[in-house]
């Protein structure tokens, strides 16, 4: 008799919508980049350090002392930035964040009282999250955050409960981008392709962040990472003929850029979700325009404009936005600026739920269809 061994298969982690995925994580600094990742995915979770700077040594001390020295009336101060915005800073720790107020709009004393109460509430929430241990805490930091400091932060997290820490780094070689490895029971080390510049924190490599979050979410639960996203339907009422490219000719210059598209119904869309419009564009060698992008009305979170150094080849442009429920329809299409008479082509227009367009094959060649002035 021949015995056949059956190998147990471990199911992959579920492919969560991006909005649900990023809420399984909570930022603990060093700045607001991961908080913006959550916003770009349509999530607005509360978090003590979601939009706050947090020097790692000070953060470790605050965790080790249960934040007892952070956030009191004598610790917080309201200051004025060069832009006229008001921000709140801890005298003891240097933690600082934008209050979203401007000089002259609200009395500083009222802002101070509000922020003392807010910090007290968010401290309690963070300590509860640490004790429950369900979330992965994200520490994004540059190379100057030494391994010993990161290890101390992991121990400070573990002091409160079974939570896990993801330390995010820029890779020193391309092969590391998108990888995550477990250092010990608490600490995981992950890499993304690049960080947003501190002065333009909104310039996020969202695809790299989401890929890392999916891999980390699976690793934290001891499961294989999900292989691919499920198929995403095209929500456009009219997407154009498959495989044919529409020609667009720029009109006379004016105050507004050229928008080549049509108005789409939005009252049928989930107002709580982020949606992304995308299209493939072909830019000829002699094109003199200075921008080729995408538009969903005047709203946008993440976006990707065309690389104008790439000519005579297909490339994908997209824009993602959370559309307010008060809007029943919006113009969606290409957003192009340049001299009158310049031309380009597009195909493969899509509107999908989510912060990023789903992977799609590049068009094989430029097959010209009907011209388009819209």
HELIX and SHEET records of a PDB file:
HELIX    1   1 UNK A   18  UNK A   22  1                                   5    
HELIX    2   2 UNK A   33  UNK A   40  1                                   8    
HELIX    3   3 UNK A   56  UNK A   64  1                                   9    
HELIX    4   4 UNK A  108  UNK A  132  1                                  25    
HELIX    5   5 UNK A  147  UNK A  158  1                                  12    
HELIX    6   6 UNK A  174  UNK A  176  5                                   3    
HELIX    7   7 UNK A  198  UNK A  200  5                                   3    
HELIX    8   8 UNK A  206  UNK A  220  1                                  15    
SHEET    1   A 5 UNK A  25  UNK A  27  0                                        
SHEET    2   A 5 UNK A 136  UNK A 140  1                                        
SHEET    3   A 5 UNK A 164  UNK A 170  1                                        
SHEET    4   A 5 UNK A 187  UNK A 192  1                                        
SHEET    5   A 5 UNK A 180  UNK A 182 -1                                        
SHEET    1   B 4 UNK A  52  UNK A  53  0                                        
SHEET    2   B 4 UNK A  96  UNK A 102 -1                                        
SHEET    3   B 4 UNK A  85  UNK A  90 -1                                        
SHEET    4   B 4 UNK A  76  UNK A  80 -1                                        
SHEET    1   C 6 UNK A 303  UNK A 304  0                                        
SHEET    2   C 6 UNK A 314  UNK A 322 -1                                        
SHEET    3   C 6 UNK A 274  UNK A 282 -1                                        
SHEET    4   C 6 UNK A 343  UNK A 353 -1                                        
SHEET    5   C 6 UNK A 245  UNK A 249 -1                                        
SHEET    6   C 6 UNK A 368  UNK A 372  1                                        
SHEET    1   D 3 UNK A 258  UNK A 265  0                                        
SHEET    2   D 3 UNK A 329  UNK A 337 -1                                        
SHEET    3   D 3 UNK A 291  UNK A 296 -1                                        
END                                                                             
